[in-house]
Amino acid sequence: MAQQHRVGHYGPMPTHVLIVDASKLIRTSLRALLGSVEGIASIREAATLGEALDSAHCNPPTLVIMDLHLPDGLGTHIIHQLKQFAPLLRIAVLTIHAESIYRQRCLALGVDWFFDKGTEVEDLLEVVHQHAALNQRIHPHQGTSHE
């Protein structure tokens, strides 16, 4: 279990990742790729928008990696709700629907990063590494703890 931090104590903030994708293969692959990233305390998965909201409500993540097209709707429909559960949440969209209209819409809704599944997975992994490393340098009184 990740070490808990209280306001006023110095130390790294763990990164809690939520992978939201209908494909079990994609979720499993991302979990395997991210499993060794230093600073990631937990990786959870959701296959639907409903599962993602339930998971985020129970235990807010610090980073969400989300596909756009899910069995119960578009990922864009829950961006605002996810940010309400965790105001400091960072969201990366990873999709095969990487047309500029989707990219622009997602960024306008508050998505931090947008990646094409076919060509930009390495870029996503680099962003996750950077995000986790940054969280390791943040002191808890500068943000919220999700423990």
Secondary structure, DSSP 8 states (H G I E B T S, - for coil): ------TT--S---EEEEEE-S-HHHHHHHHHHHTT-TTEEEEEEESSHHHHHHHHHHS--SEEEE-SEETTEEGGGGHHHHHHH-TT-EEEEEES---HHHHHHHHHHT-SEEEETTT-HHHHHHHHHHHHHHHHH--GGGS----
